[in-house]
Amino acid sequence: MGKVKAICISERRGTAKSFVESAAFVTEYGIDGDAHAGDWHRQVSFLGQEVIDAFKARGAKVEAGAFGENIIAEGFTFKELSIGTRLRSGEVFFEVTQIGKECHAHCAIYQQVGDCIMPREGVFARVLHGGRITVGDDLELATDNIPLDAAIVTVSDRGFHGLRDEDTSGDKCEELLTAAGYKIYSRAIVPDVKKFIVDKLIELTDAGIGLIVTTGGTGFAIRDITPEATLEVCTRLAPGIPEAMRALSLKVTGRAMLSRAVAGIRKRSLIVNLPGSPKAVDECLSFVLPQLKHGIEILRGETGNCAR
């Protein structure tokens, strides 16, 4: 167990990192506002407080972030970690992807004292699950899987504008998800407007929520655009899930073939469209839910593939 002693970011590449008291970490991206964040394996860098203190004892005058590190933490000799090691600070999970780095151009610190510790003492990691970290928070080796979490997005003009007192479909989703062991991260009601749906799905997938279910907007009505919004967000599709739900529903009503629901993946999140009625939500989500946990664990790198 260690503690976060400093968080540092730079707004532009090539500039020194500066201290911030708290920062938002975005799944598969890095720190919000840091110029070195992005879709690559070196999203966040770590350096130990102890090795910085030893370096200072040699006469170097350095401030937090001087080595290009994002997080300074005490209690860890980061270079002794192996690639694939997972770290956790609150709800944020990291996976170590690189130990040290090659120094192609000697930095100002090297010019000052003839040495720099980041190339041999620092490590780099990906963000597996987003959240906020504040200086003073604990940092530890992650020994358990990322907690199973879910978010519910109800797509309804009437609900959004307060013309409907109850969100019965959202309530049914929460009931089923909670019973299956999911922690409900959030519930939201958005109008049948593509941008609102897209923005909410991006927000939730940036946080790394394992399962995001939408309810409503999957039919033939002119304003039913939940599938289109979902397709805009997803980078990979999971067609077997809506196919299975339609196959089940067709045993109840032939109108199930009119459902346009889709499912797909963005970053480390699975998004599943559900119908708008509580009864249909109960039927469809109850049917597919037992299999989704395994898919989320694969998506998060916590288990192997589905082959037997």
N, C-alpha and C positions, 0 to 999 in steps of 0.2 A: 504493500500500500504506500502510495506517495501522495504528494500534493502539487497542484498547479501553482507555480510561483509567479509566472508572467505569461501573458498572451501578447503576441506581436503581429502586426500586419503592415503591408506596404500597399499604397494605392496604385503605384506604378512600378513596373519591373525596372531594375537598375537603381532603385532608391532604397535607402535604409529602412528597415522595419521600425515601427514605433509602437510603444506600449499602449494597450487598451485594457480596461478593467474587465470587460466581458465581451464575448463574441458569439455570433450564431454560426453553427457548423452545418453545412448543407450536404446531404447525402450525395456521394459520388461526385463531389465538387471541391469541397474544402471550406475555408472560412469566407463568409459573406464579406465582400469588400477587399479581400486580399488579392493582389495582382497575380500571385502564383497559383491560385486555385484554378481548377479546370478539369476537363475530362482526361486525366492521365494518372499515372501511378504515384506521383509525388505531390499529393494534394495538401498534406500537412507535414511539417517537420518538427522534430522533437530534439531537445538537448537537455542534459542533466545539470541541475543547479550545482552539484558537487564539482563537476569538471570545469564549470565556469569559474567557481570560486578558486580552484587550484590554478587556473590560468591567470586569474587576477593576482594571485600571490606572487606570480613571476614579474609583476610590475606593469601588466597591461591595464589600461583604463578603458573598460568597455561597458556599455549600457545594454539593457535588455533589447534583444533583436539585432545586435551588432553582427552576429554570425549568420544572420538570415534565418534564424529559427522562428517558428510560430509559437511553440509551447516550450517553456522552461518548467521542468518539474523536478522536485527533490525525491529521493528514494529509489531512483532507477539508474542503472548503468545501461543505457539504451543500446550500446553497441553489442552487449551480450545477448540481446534478444535475437530470436531467429525470425526469418521471413515467414509470414503467416501468423505470427503472434498477434493476439487481439488485446487491445487495451480498452478500458471503459472509464468514462468520467460522467457520472449521472446517467442520462439517457443517451449520451453520445458514445458510439462504438467506433473503434479504429482497427485497421488491419495493417500490420507492418509489411511494407512492400520492398524496402531497400535499406541496407545498412551502409552508412557513409556515402561518399560520392567522390568522384574524381575532380580535383581542383584544376581547371584549365587556365585560369588567370588569377594570380595571387591578389587577394583582397587587401583593403586598407589595413586590416589588423595584421596580416602577414607582413606587410611592408613595415609596420610599426615594431613588431617583436620577432619577426622571422618565423612565425608559426601561426596556424589556425586550427582549431579543434573540430570544427564542423565536419570536415571531410572524413575523419576517423571516428568521431564520437557521436555524431548525429544520426538519426534514422528518419525515414519517410514513411508515410502511411496514407491509406485511403480512408474516407469516411463511409462507414457501413450504415450508420443510423445517425440522423441529424439531431440537433438540439442546441442548447445554449450552455456554454461553460463560462464560469466566473473565476477570477483569481481566488485561490483558497479552496477550490473544490478538490475533492479526492480524485486521484488517478490510480487505477489498479489494473492488474492482469484480469482479463475477462475469462472466467472459468465456466460460465453458463452461456446458453444461447441468448440472442437478443430476445427480450420479452415479446410475446405474441401480442401485437396491437392492431387495432382496426379503427377506421373512420367511416362515418355514414354521411352521405350527401343526398338529401332529398331534393329532387328537381321539380319545382311546382311554382307556377306564377301565383296561384291563390295563396299558397302557404307563405311565400316570400312577402306578399303584400298584406299579410295578416287577415285574409278573408276566410281562413280555415283555422279553427281553434286547435285541432289536434293533428299531429303528424303520426298517424297510426301505422303507416308503412315503416317509418323510421323507428318507431317504438318496437315493432316486430323484429326489425333487423337487430336492434340493440339486445332484445331478449334472447335471440338465437345465438348471437355472437358471444354474449356474456356467458351463456350456458356452455358454450364450446371452449371457454377458457381465454377468450380475447379480452384485453383491456381496451376499453373504448377511449381512444385518444380525443376524438371530437365528433360532434354532430353539427351539421349545417343545413340550412335551407337556402337554395339559390333559385332564381327564376329560370324559365325556359329560354335562356339567352346564352348562346354559345360561349361568349367571352367569359361570362361569370362561371360557367361550368369548367372551362379550360383553366382559368386562373386558380380555382379551388383545387382541382386535381394536381396542378403543378405544385401548389403550396404543400399539399399533403405528401406527394412523392418526394419532394425536396427534403421533407422531414424524415423520410424513410419508413413511413407507416407500412406495415406488412400487407394488410388487406384494406382496400378501399372499396366499399360497395355504394353504388348509386341506386336510387329507387325513383322510378317515374321517367317519362319522356322517351319510351322505347317503342311507341306505336306508330301509327300512320298520320296522326294529326299534324297539321302544318308546323306547329311549334314543338313537336317531338324531335329534338335534335341531340339528345344525350349520347346516342351511339356516335354521331359525327364528332362531337366534342371529345369523346373518349379516344376515337381513332386519331384525332389531331395530336393528342398528348402521348399516346403509346408509341414505343419504338419497336415492340414485338407483340404479336397477337397470340392469344391462347384460345383458339376457336372451339376446342373440345368442351370448354365449360358452358358456353351458351347453347352449343349443340345438345349437350346432355340435358340441360334445363328444358329446352324445347321438346326433346324426345319424351321426357317425363310428362310435361304439360299436355302434349298431344293425346295422352291417354285419358285426360280429363275433358279437354275441349279441342275441337279442330281449329279454333281460332288461335291456338298457340303458334301456328305457323306464321301468324302476322307479327310476331315479336321480332324486333330488329336488334335486340340486345347483343352486345359484344363484350369481350373480355381481353385484356392485354396487360403488358408490362411496361413500366417506365422505371428506370434505375432499379431499386431493390423493392419495388412495390407492385402488387397485383391489383388491378382494377376490374371489378365485375359489375356489369349493369344488371339490375333486377327490375321486375315489373313494378307498377305503381300501386297495386292493391295489396293489403295485408295478407289476404288469403294466398295470392300468388307468390308473394315474398316467402311466406311460410313453406309452401310447397317447394319452390325452386332452391332457396338458400339451404333449407334442411337437407335437400338431396345432395348438393355439391359440397357442402361445408366439410364433411369428414375427409375429403381428399385435398382440400385447399391448403391445409397445414403443411402437408408434405411438400407441396409445390413452393410454398413460401420458404421453407427450410432450404430447399435447393437453391432458390433465388438468393438467399442470404449466405450461401456457401456453408451451411451447417450440416448438410448430409449429402449423400451421393445421388446419382441419377435414379430414375424410376425403374430401371431394368431389374428383373428378378433372376 
